[in-house]
Amino acid sequence: MGKVRMKMDKLKPCPFCAGKAEMLINEYNDSRKEYLVACTECDGMVERWRKTEEEAVAQWNRRVNNE
């Protein structure tokens, strides 16, 4: 299992510190992947890995006031 970091323009800034966010990808030997978004500044992150990039982005970009 390894982590690959990939910057994404469609990610909103960190809700905790307004820092840049990046996509983390866990790649498994059986070709499965999991996705998680985390802040590059404060290491803030969502609480669980997702099966698709789209799900991870939607989870990260979700805000209380829907901005």
Buried (B, 14 or more C-beta within 10 A) or exposed (E): EEEEEEEBEEBBEBBEEEBEBBBBBBEEEEEEBBBBBBBBBEEBBBEEBBEEBEEBBEBBBEEEEEE
